[in-house]
Amino acid sequence: MFNESMKGRTMTKLHHTEYKKNYKNYILSTIETDNEDKPLKTDNEKIKYIFDRFNSEFGWNIERIGKHKAMTEWLQGLALDIEYWNNEIVPLAIKMGSIEENPSEKLQARVIENYWSFMANVILWFEPKKQ
């Protein structure tokens, strides 16, 4: 799990199962309250909040373009308080362990270009499974 104690440490690329956990923790750490300003304390409350909001705001678009693309578009509308500035996306990827430090310009461009789709993939990865 990523936390402030990792600042200053050299970060290397992690296995996808590890960096996805870092992204999940990062995304959930940006959510503190629901739409009515009630505190969300547990990861499960925060995950439910994300998917309830996504489905109510963009559920109509899922059948039209698919869940992944709908989630990508929802995130591009800044639905969640995650990084969105291009100059902050690559440092976030390094911090989370999805790329090595000092990435090439080509890799940086690819990370920025695929950021919203990647974040949609991460969020859909931790979507609760329907019983």
DSSP file (Angstrom, degrees, kcal/mol; ACC not computed):
  #  RESIDUE AA STRUCTURE BP1 BP2  ACC     N-H-->O    O-->H-N    N-H-->O    O-->H-N    TCO  KAPPA ALPHA  PHI   PSI    X-CA   Y-CA   Z-CA
    1    1 A M              0   0    0      0, 0.0     2,-0.3     0, 0.0    21,-0.1   0.000 360.0 360.0 360.0 135.4    0.0    0.0    0.0
    2    2 A F        +     0   0    0     20,-0.2     2,-0.3    19,-0.1    94,-0.1  -0.560 360.0 155.3 -77.3 137.2    1.3    3.4   -0.9
    3    3 A N    >   -     0   0    0     -2,-0.3     3,-2.1     1,-0.0     4,-0.2  -0.947  57.6 -88.9-151.6 175.7    1.7    5.9    1.9
    4    4 A E  G >  S+     0   0    0     -2,-0.3     3,-1.8     1,-0.3    -2,-0.0   0.748 115.8  70.6 -61.2 -25.3    3.8    9.0    2.7
    5    5 A S  G 3  S+     0   0    0      1,-0.3    -1,-0.3     3,-0.1    -3,-0.0   0.673  88.9  65.2 -67.3 -13.7    6.6    7.0    4.2
    6    6 A M  G X  S+     0   0    0     -3,-2.1     3,-1.8     2,-0.1    -1,-0.3   0.587  75.1 117.6 -83.3  -9.8    7.4    5.8    0.7
    7    7 A K  T <  S+     0   0    0     -3,-1.8     3,-0.1     1,-0.3    -3,-0.0  -0.290  78.9  17.4 -57.6 139.0    8.4    9.4   -0.3
    8    8 A G  T 3  S+     0   0    0      1,-0.3    -1,-0.3     3,-0.0     2,-0.2   0.215  95.9 122.0  85.2 -17.1   12.0    9.7   -1.3
    9    9 A R  S <  S-     0   0    0     -3,-1.8     2,-0.4     1,-0.1    -1,-0.3  -0.510  73.7-106.4 -76.3 147.3   12.4    6.0   -1.8
   10   10 A T        -     0   0    0     -2,-0.2     2,-0.5    -3,-0.1    -1,-0.1  -0.623  38.5-148.2 -71.7 126.1   13.6    4.8   -5.2
   11   11 A M        -     0   0    0     -2,-0.4    90,-0.9    -3,-0.0     2,-0.3  -0.834  14.9-171.8-102.4 134.2   10.5    3.3   -6.8
   12   12 A T        -     0   0    0     -2,-0.5     2,-0.1    88,-0.2    87,-0.1  -0.806  39.7 -81.1-116.9 162.4   10.8    0.4   -9.3
   13   13 A K        -     0   0    0     -2,-0.3     2,-0.2    85,-0.1    85,-0.2  -0.415  49.7-153.6 -65.2 132.7    8.2   -1.2  -11.4
   14   14 A L        -     0   0    0     83,-3.6     2,-0.1    -2,-0.1    -1,-0.1  -0.594  28.6 -84.7-102.0 165.3    6.1   -3.6   -9.5
   15   15 A H    >>  -     0   0    0     -2,-0.2     4,-2.2     1,-0.1     3,-1.5  -0.416  46.7-111.4 -63.3 146.6    4.1   -6.6  -10.6
   16   16 A H  H 3> S+     0   0    0      1,-0.3     4,-2.0     2,-0.2     5,-0.2   0.799 117.4  59.4 -57.2 -30.7    0.6   -5.6  -11.9
   17   17 A T  H 3> S+     0   0    0      2,-0.2     4,-0.8     1,-0.2    -1,-0.3   0.832 110.9  42.9 -67.4 -28.8   -1.1   -7.2   -8.9
   18   18 A E  H <> S+     0   0    0     -3,-1.5     4,-1.7     2,-0.2     3,-0.2   0.922 114.5  45.9 -81.8 -47.6    0.9   -5.0   -6.6
   19   19 A Y  H  X S+     0   0    0     -4,-2.2     4,-2.4     1,-0.2    -2,-0.2   0.825 107.7  58.8 -70.2 -26.1    0.6   -1.7   -8.4
   20   20 A K  H  X S+     0   0    0     -4,-2.0     4,-2.5    -5,-0.3    -1,-0.2   0.890 104.6  51.3 -65.1 -36.9   -3.1   -2.2   -8.9
   21   21 A K  H  X S+     0   0    0     -4,-0.8     4,-2.7    -3,-0.2    -2,-0.2   0.906 108.5  52.0 -63.0 -40.6   -3.5   -2.4   -5.1
   22   22 A N  H  X S+     0   0    0     -4,-1.7     4,-2.5    74,-0.2    -2,-0.2   0.927 110.9  46.9 -61.1 -44.7   -1.5    0.9   -4.9
   23   23 A Y  H  X S+     0   0    0     -4,-2.4     4,-3.2     2,-0.2     5,-0.2   0.912 110.8  52.2 -63.6 -42.0   -3.9    2.5   -7.4
   24   24 A K  H  X S+     0   0    0     -4,-2.5     4,-2.7     1,-0.2     5,-0.2   0.946 111.9  45.7 -58.5 -48.4   -6.9    1.1   -5.5
   25   25 A N  H  X S+     0   0    0     -4,-2.7     4,-1.8     1,-0.2    -1,-0.2   0.894 113.7  50.3 -62.2 -40.0   -5.7    2.5   -2.2
   26   26 A Y  H  X S+     0   0    0     -4,-2.5     4,-0.8    -5,-0.2    -2,-0.2   0.954 112.3  45.9 -62.1 -50.8   -4.8    5.9   -3.9
   27   27 A I  H >< S+     0   0    0     -4,-3.2     3,-1.2     1,-0.2     4,-0.3   0.931 114.4  47.4 -59.8 -47.7   -8.3    6.2   -5.5
   28   28 A L  H >< S+     0   0    0     -4,-2.7     3,-1.3     1,-0.3    -1,-0.2   0.822 104.2  62.0 -65.4 -29.9  -10.1    5.2   -2.3
   29   29 A S  H 3< S+     0   0    0     -4,-1.8    -1,-0.3     1,-0.3    -2,-0.2   0.707  96.5  60.6 -68.8 -18.1   -7.9    7.7   -0.3
   30   30 A T  T << S+     0   0    0     -3,-1.2     2,-0.6    -4,-0.8    -1,-0.3   0.551  91.4  79.7 -84.8  -6.5   -9.4   10.5   -2.4
   31   31 A I    <   +     0   0    0     -3,-1.3     3,-0.1    -4,-0.3    15,-0.1  -0.894  41.9 149.1-107.8 119.8  -12.9    9.8   -1.3
   32   32 A E        +     0   0    0     -2,-0.6     8,-3.1     1,-0.3     2,-0.3   0.698  63.0  22.0-116.7 -33.9  -13.9   11.1    2.1
   33   33 A T  B     -A   39   0A   0      6,-0.3    -1,-0.3     1,-0.0     2,-0.1  -0.894  68.5-120.6-135.9 163.3  -17.7   11.9    1.9
   34   34 A D    >   -     0   0    0      4,-2.2     3,-1.9    -2,-0.3    -2,-0.1  -0.186  53.3 -77.8 -88.9-170.9  -20.7   10.9   -0.1
   35   35 A N  T 3  S+     0   0    0      1,-0.3    -1,-0.0     2,-0.1    -2,-0.0   0.713 134.0  50.6 -63.7 -20.7  -23.0   13.3   -2.1
   36   36 A E  T 3  S-     0   0    0      2,-0.1    -1,-0.3     3,-0.0     0, 0.0   0.167 120.3-107.8-103.0  16.4  -24.6   14.4    1.2
   37   37 A D  S <  S+     0   0    0     -3,-1.9    -2,-0.1     1,-0.3     3,-0.0   0.681  70.0 147.5  65.2  21.2  -21.3   15.1    2.9
   38   38 A K        -     0   0    0      1,-0.1    -4,-2.2     0, 0.0    -1,-0.3  -0.722  55.7-104.5 -83.8 135.8  -21.6   12.1    5.1
   39   39 A P  B     -A   33   0A   0      0, 0.0     2,-0.6     0, 0.0    -6,-0.3  -0.317  24.2-151.0 -62.9 138.1  -18.2   10.5    5.9
   40   40 A L        +     0   0    0     -8,-3.1    -9,-0.0     1,-0.1     6,-0.0  -0.956  21.9 171.1-107.8 116.0  -17.3    7.3    4.1
   41   41 A K        +     0   0    0     -2,-0.6     2,-0.2     5,-0.0    -1,-0.1   0.820  50.1  57.6-100.2 -34.9  -15.0    5.4    6.5
   42   42 A T  S  > S-     0   0    0      1,-0.1     4,-2.1     0, 0.0     5,-0.2  -0.621  77.7-121.5-102.6 158.8  -14.5    1.9    5.0
   43   43 A D  H  > S+     0   0    0     -2,-0.2     4,-2.8     1,-0.2     5,-0.2   0.902 114.8  55.4 -59.3 -41.0  -13.2    0.8    1.6
   44   44 A N  H  > S+     0   0    0      1,-0.2     4,-2.4     2,-0.2    -1,-0.2   0.887 107.0  49.3 -62.3 -39.0  -16.5   -1.0    1.0
   45   45 A E  H  > S+     0   0    0      2,-0.2     4,-2.3     1,-0.2    -1,-0.2   0.911 113.2  47.2 -63.7 -42.0  -18.5    2.2    1.6
   46   46 A K  H  X S+     0   0    0     -4,-2.1     4,-2.4     2,-0.2    -2,-0.2   0.897 112.3  48.7 -67.6 -41.1  -16.2    4.1   -0.8
   47   47 A I  H  X S+     0   0    0     -4,-2.8     4,-2.3     2,-0.2     5,-0.2   0.920 111.9  49.4 -64.9 -43.9  -16.4    1.4   -3.5
   48   48 A K  H  X S+     0   0    0     -4,-2.4     4,-2.9    -5,-0.2     5,-0.3   0.918 110.1  52.2 -60.5 -43.1  -20.2    1.3   -3.2
   49   49 A Y  H  X S+     0   0    0     -4,-2.3     4,-2.5     2,-0.2     5,-0.3   0.925 108.8  50.0 -58.5 -47.2  -20.2    5.1   -3.5
   50   50 A I  H  X S+     0   0    0     -4,-2.4     4,-2.9     1,-0.2    -2,-0.2   0.951 116.4  40.2 -57.4 -51.3  -18.1    5.0   -6.7
   51   51 A F  H  X S+     0   0    0     -4,-2.3     4,-2.5     2,-0.2     5,-0.2   0.843 113.7  52.6 -74.3 -33.0  -20.3    2.4   -8.4
   52   52 A D  H  X S+     0   0    0     -4,-2.9     4,-2.1    -5,-0.2    -1,-0.2   0.937 114.9  43.3 -63.3 -44.8  -23.6    3.9   -7.2
   53   53 A R  H  X S+     0   0    0     -4,-2.5     4,-2.7    -5,-0.3     5,-0.3   0.937 114.2  49.6 -66.2 -46.4  -22.5    7.3   -8.6
   54   54 A F  H  X S+     0   0    0     -4,-2.9     4,-3.3    -5,-0.3     5,-0.5   0.939 113.5  46.2 -57.3 -48.7  -21.1    5.9  -11.8
   55   55 A N  H  X S+     0   0    0     -4,-2.5     4,-1.2     3,-0.2     5,-0.2   0.864 115.7  45.2 -66.2 -35.9  -24.3    3.8  -12.5
   56   56 A S  H  < S+     0   0    0     -4,-2.1    -1,-0.2    -5,-0.2    -2,-0.2   0.870 123.4  34.8 -75.6 -34.2  -26.6    6.7  -11.7
   57   57 A E  H  < S+     0   0    0     -4,-2.7    -2,-0.2    -5,-0.2    -3,-0.2   0.806 139.5  11.8 -88.1 -31.4  -24.7    9.3  -13.7
   58   58 A F  H >X S+     0   0    0     -4,-3.3     3,-1.8    -5,-0.3     4,-0.6   0.326  88.4 107.6-132.5   5.8  -23.4    7.1  -16.6
   59   59 A G  H >X S+     0   0    0     -4,-1.2     3,-1.2    -5,-0.5     4,-0.7   0.848  77.1  63.2 -55.9 -34.8  -25.3    3.8  -16.4
   60   60 A W  H 34 S+     0   0    0      1,-0.3     4,-0.5    -5,-0.2    -1,-0.3   0.775 101.2  52.8 -59.0 -26.4  -27.3    4.9  -19.5
   61   61 A N  H <> S+     0   0    0     -3,-1.8     4,-2.5     1,-0.2     5,-0.5   0.626  89.2  78.4 -88.1 -14.5  -24.1    4.9  -21.5
   62   62 A I  H <X S+     0   0    0     -3,-1.2     4,-2.7    -4,-0.6    -1,-0.2   0.937  96.0  44.3 -62.9 -48.7  -23.0    1.3  -20.5
   63   63 A E  H  < S+     0   0    0     -4,-0.7    -1,-0.2     1,-0.2    -2,-0.1   0.851 115.4  50.7 -65.0 -32.7  -25.3   -0.4  -22.9
   64   64 A R  H  4 S+     0   0    0     -4,-0.5    -2,-0.2     1,-0.1    -1,-0.2   0.922 134.1   3.3 -72.2 -46.1  -24.4    2.0  -25.7
   65   65 A I  H  < S-     0   0    0     -4,-2.5     4,-0.3     1,-0.2    -3,-0.2   0.463 109.1 -97.1-124.7  -3.4  -20.6    1.9  -25.5
   66   66 A G     X  -     0   0    0     -4,-2.7     4,-2.3    -5,-0.5     5,-0.2  -0.010  36.7 -84.5  97.5 154.5  -19.7   -0.7  -22.9
   67   67 A K  H  > S+     0   0    0      1,-0.2     4,-2.8     2,-0.2     5,-0.2   0.894 122.5  50.4 -64.1 -43.6  -18.8   -0.5  -19.2
   68   68 A H  H  > S+     0   0    0      2,-0.2     4,-2.5     1,-0.2    -1,-0.2   0.941 114.3  42.8 -63.8 -47.8  -15.0    0.2  -19.7
   69   69 A K  H  > S+     0   0    0     -4,-0.3     4,-2.6     2,-0.2    -1,-0.2   0.893 114.5  51.4 -66.4 -39.0  -15.5    3.0  -22.2
   70   70 A A  H  X S+     0   0    0     -4,-2.3     4,-2.4     2,-0.2    -2,-0.2   0.921 111.3  47.7 -63.0 -43.3  -18.4    4.5  -20.1
   71   71 A M  H  X S+     0   0    0     -4,-2.8     4,-2.6     2,-0.2    -2,-0.2   0.909 110.7  52.3 -62.8 -42.0  -16.2    4.4  -17.0
   72   72 A T  H  X S+     0   0    0     -4,-2.5     4,-2.2     1,-0.2    -2,-0.2   0.944 112.0  44.9 -58.7 -49.0  -13.3    6.1  -19.0
   73   73 A E  H  X S+     0   0    0     -4,-2.6     4,-1.0     1,-0.2    -1,-0.2   0.884 111.4  53.6 -64.3 -38.6  -15.6    8.9  -20.2
   74   74 A W  H ><>S+     0   0    0     -4,-2.4     5,-1.0     1,-0.2     3,-0.6   0.926 110.8  46.2 -61.2 -45.0  -17.1    9.3  -16.7
   75   75 A L  H ><5S+     0   0    0     -4,-2.6     3,-2.1     1,-0.2     5,-0.3   0.876 104.9  60.5 -65.9 -37.5  -13.6    9.7  -15.2
   76   76 A Q  H 3<5S+     0   0    0     -4,-2.2    -1,-0.2     1,-0.3    -2,-0.2   0.752  95.9  62.7 -63.1 -22.5  -12.6   12.1  -17.9
   77   77 A G  T <<5S-     0   0    0     -4,-1.0    -1,-0.3    -3,-0.6    -2,-0.2   0.280 121.7-111.1 -81.9  11.2  -15.4   14.4  -16.7
   78   78 A L  T < 5 +     0   0    0     -3,-2.1    -3,-0.2     1,-0.1    -2,-0.2   0.869  62.4 157.2  60.8  42.4  -13.4   14.5  -13.4
   79   79 A A      < +     0   0    0     -5,-1.0     2,-0.3    -4,-0.2    -4,-0.1   0.837  64.6  41.1 -63.7 -34.7  -16.0   12.5  -11.5
   80   80 A L  S    S-     0   0    0     -5,-0.3     2,-1.7    -6,-0.1   -49,-0.1  -0.821  91.6-112.9-115.6 156.8  -13.4   11.5   -8.9
   81   81 A D        +     0   0    0     -2,-0.3     2,-0.2   -51,-0.2     3,-0.1  -0.336  69.7 130.3 -87.2  56.3  -10.8   13.7   -7.3
   82   82 A I  S    S-     0   0    0     -2,-1.7    -2,-0.0     1,-0.2   -55,-0.0  -0.633  70.2 -69.8-102.5 165.7   -7.8   11.8   -8.9
   83   83 A E        +     0   0    0     -2,-0.2    -1,-0.2     1,-0.1    -3,-0.1  -0.182  52.3 163.0 -52.0 143.1   -4.9   13.4  -10.7
   84   84 A Y        +     0   0    0     -3,-0.1     2,-0.4    -6,-0.0    -1,-0.1   0.433  39.8 101.9-140.1 -11.1   -5.8   14.9  -14.1
   85   85 A W    >>  -     0   0    0      1,-0.1     3,-2.0     2,-0.0     4,-1.1  -0.640  69.4-135.2 -78.9 132.8   -2.9   17.2  -15.0
   86   86 A N  H >> S+     0   0    0     -2,-0.4     4,-0.9     1,-0.3     3,-0.7   0.880 104.8  56.6 -54.0 -40.7   -0.6   15.6  -17.5
   87   87 A N  H 34 S+     0   0    0      1,-0.2    -1,-0.3     2,-0.2    -2,-0.0   0.544 110.4  45.3 -74.0  -3.8    2.5   16.7  -15.6
   88   88 A E  H <> S+     0   0    0     -3,-2.0     4,-1.6     2,-0.1    -1,-0.2   0.557  97.1  72.7-107.0 -14.6    1.2   14.9  -12.5
   89   89 A I  H <X S+     0   0    0     -4,-1.1     4,-2.3    -3,-0.7    -2,-0.2   0.918  96.6  47.5 -70.6 -44.3    0.2   11.6  -14.2
   90   90 A V  H  X S+     0   0    0     -4,-0.9     4,-2.3     2,-0.2     5,-0.2   0.937 111.6  49.9 -66.2 -46.2    3.7   10.3  -14.8
   91   91 A P  H  > S+     0   0    0      0, 0.0     4,-2.6     0, 0.0    -1,-0.2   0.889 110.8  51.6 -57.9 -36.3    4.9   11.0  -11.2
   92   92 A L  H  X S+     0   0    0     -4,-1.6     4,-2.7     2,-0.2    -2,-0.2   0.931 108.0  51.0 -63.5 -44.5    1.8    9.2  -10.0
   93   93 A A  H  X>S+     0   0    0     -4,-2.3     5,-1.9     1,-0.2     6,-1.1   0.881 112.0  47.4 -60.9 -38.3    2.6    6.2  -12.2
   94   94 A I  H ><5S+     0   0    0     -4,-2.3     3,-0.6     2,-0.2    -1,-0.2   0.941 112.6  48.9 -66.5 -46.8    6.1    6.1  -10.8
   95   95 A K  H 3<5S+     0   0    0     -4,-2.6    -2,-0.2     1,-0.2    -1,-0.2   0.873 111.6  49.1 -60.2 -39.0    4.9    6.4   -7.2
   96   96 A M  H 3<5S-     0   0    0     -4,-2.7    -1,-0.2    -5,-0.2   -74,-0.2   0.668 113.7-118.9 -77.2 -16.7    2.3    3.6   -7.7
   97   97 A G  T <<5S+     0   0    0     -4,-0.9   -83,-3.6    -3,-0.6   -78,-0.2   0.623  79.1 121.4  91.0  13.8    5.0    1.4   -9.2
   98   98 A S  S   <S+     0   0    0     -5,-1.9     2,-0.3   -85,-0.2    -4,-0.2   0.680  80.6  22.7 -85.5 -15.3    3.4    0.9  -12.6
   99   99 A I  S    S-     0   0    0     -6,-1.1    -2,-0.2    -9,-0.1    -1,-0.1  -0.971  87.6-103.5-140.9 159.6    6.5    2.3  -14.4
  100  100 A E        -     0   0    0     -2,-0.3   -88,-0.2     1,-0.1    -2,-0.0  -0.302  47.2 -89.7 -72.4 161.7   10.2    2.7  -13.5
  101  101 A E  S    S+     0   0    0    -90,-0.9    -1,-0.1     1,-0.2   -88,-0.1  -0.360 109.1  26.7 -64.8 155.1   11.7    6.0  -12.4
  102  102 A N  S    S-     0   0    0      1,-0.1    -1,-0.2    -3,-0.1    -2,-0.1   0.926  84.4-167.7  56.2  53.7   13.1    8.2  -15.2
  103  103 A P        -     0   0    0      0, 0.0    -1,-0.1     0, 0.0    -2,-0.0  -0.328  25.5-100.2 -70.1 153.9   10.8    6.8  -18.0
  104  104 A S     >  -     0   0    0      1,-0.1     4,-2.5     4,-0.0     5,-0.2  -0.221  32.0-109.6 -65.0 162.7   11.6    7.6  -21.6
  105  105 A E  H  > S+     0   0    0      1,-0.2     4,-2.5     2,-0.2     5,-0.2   0.875 120.9  55.4 -61.7 -36.8    9.6   10.4  -23.3
  106  106 A K  H  > S+     0   0    0      2,-0.2     4,-2.0     1,-0.2    -1,-0.2   0.923 109.5  45.1 -62.9 -44.3    7.9    7.8  -25.4
  107  107 A L  H  > S+     0   0    0      2,-0.2     4,-2.7     1,-0.2    -2,-0.2   0.909 111.4  53.1 -66.6 -41.6    6.7    5.9  -22.3
  108  108 A Q  H  X S+     0   0    0     -4,-2.5     4,-2.4     1,-0.2    -2,-0.2   0.924 109.6  48.7 -58.2 -44.4    5.6    9.1  -20.6
  109  109 A A  H  X S+     0   0    0     -4,-2.5     4,-2.6     1,-0.2    -1,-0.2   0.897 112.0  49.2 -62.8 -40.8    3.5   10.0  -23.6
  110  110 A R  H  X S+     0   0    0     -4,-2.0     4,-2.1     2,-0.2    -2,-0.2   0.902 110.2  50.6 -66.3 -41.3    2.0    6.5  -23.6
  111  111 A V  H  X S+     0   0    0     -4,-2.7     4,-0.6     2,-0.2    -2,-0.2   0.928 114.0  44.6 -62.2 -45.3    1.2    6.7  -19.9
  112  112 A I  H >< S+     0   0    0     -4,-2.4     3,-0.8     1,-0.2     4,-0.4   0.921 113.1  51.0 -65.4 -44.2   -0.5   10.1  -20.3
  113  113 A E  H 3< S+     0   0    0     -4,-2.6     4,-0.2     1,-0.2    -1,-0.2   0.859 119.0  36.3 -62.2 -36.8   -2.4    8.9  -23.4
  114  114 A N  H 3X S+     0   0    0     -4,-2.1     4,-2.9    -5,-0.2    -1,-0.2   0.365  86.8 106.5 -98.6   4.1   -3.8    5.8  -21.7
  115  115 A Y  H <X S+     0   0    0     -3,-0.8     4,-2.8    -4,-0.6     5,-0.2   0.897  80.2  43.3 -54.8 -52.1   -4.3    7.2  -18.2
  116  116 A W  H  > S+     0   0    0     -4,-0.4     4,-2.2     1,-0.2    -1,-0.2   0.901 116.7  47.1 -66.4 -40.7   -8.1    7.5  -18.2
  117  117 A S  H  > S+     0   0    0     -4,-0.2     4,-2.2     2,-0.2    -1,-0.2   0.910 113.1  50.1 -64.4 -41.9   -8.6    4.1  -19.7
  118  118 A F  H  X S+     0   0    0     -4,-2.9     4,-2.3     2,-0.2    -2,-0.2   0.924 110.7  48.5 -62.3 -46.0   -6.1    2.6  -17.3
  119  119 A M  H  X S+     0   0    0     -4,-2.8     4,-2.5     1,-0.2    -1,-0.2   0.878 109.8  52.6 -65.3 -36.3   -7.8    4.2  -14.3
  120  120 A A  H  X S+     0   0    0     -4,-2.2     4,-2.7    -5,-0.2    -1,-0.2   0.922 108.9  50.9 -61.5 -42.9  -11.1    2.9  -15.5
  121  121 A N  H  X S+     0   0    0     -4,-2.2     4,-1.7     2,-0.2    -2,-0.2   0.910 109.9  49.4 -60.7 -43.9   -9.6   -0.6  -15.8
  122  122 A V  H  X S+     0   0    0     -4,-2.3     4,-1.1     2,-0.2    -2,-0.2   0.933 112.8  46.6 -62.1 -46.4   -8.3   -0.3  -12.2
  123  123 A I  H >< S+     0   0    0     -4,-2.5     3,-0.6     1,-0.2    -2,-0.2   0.919 112.0  49.7 -64.7 -43.1  -11.7    0.8  -10.8
  124  124 A L  H >< S+     0   0    0     -4,-2.7     3,-1.1     1,-0.2    -1,-0.2   0.809 102.5  64.2 -66.3 -27.1  -13.6   -1.9  -12.7
  125  125 A W  H 3< S+     0   0    0     -4,-1.7    -1,-0.2     1,-0.2    -2,-0.2   0.859 107.7  40.7 -62.0 -36.4  -11.1   -4.5  -11.3
  126  126 A F  T << S+     0   0    0     -4,-1.1    -1,-0.2    -3,-0.6    -2,-0.2   0.234  84.0 130.1-100.9  16.7  -12.3   -3.8   -7.8
  127  127 A E    <   -     0   0    0     -3,-1.1   -79,-0.1    -4,-0.1    -3,-0.1  -0.488  69.8-104.8 -64.1 133.7  -16.0   -3.6   -8.7
  128  128 A P        -     0   0    0      0, 0.0     2,-0.3     0, 0.0    -1,-0.1  -0.363  35.6-118.2 -60.9 138.3  -18.0   -5.8   -6.4
  129  129 A K        -     0   0    0      1,-0.1     2,-0.2    -3,-0.1    -3,-0.0  -0.595  26.8-116.3 -78.5 136.8  -19.1   -9.0   -8.0
  130  130 A K              0   0    0     -2,-0.3    -1,-0.1     1,-0.1     0, 0.0  -0.532 360.0 360.0 -74.3 139.2  -22.8   -9.5   -8.3
  131  131 A Q              0   0    0     -2,-0.2    -1,-0.1     0, 0.0    -2,-0.0   0.443 360.0 360.0 -79.0 360.0  -24.1  -12.4   -6.4
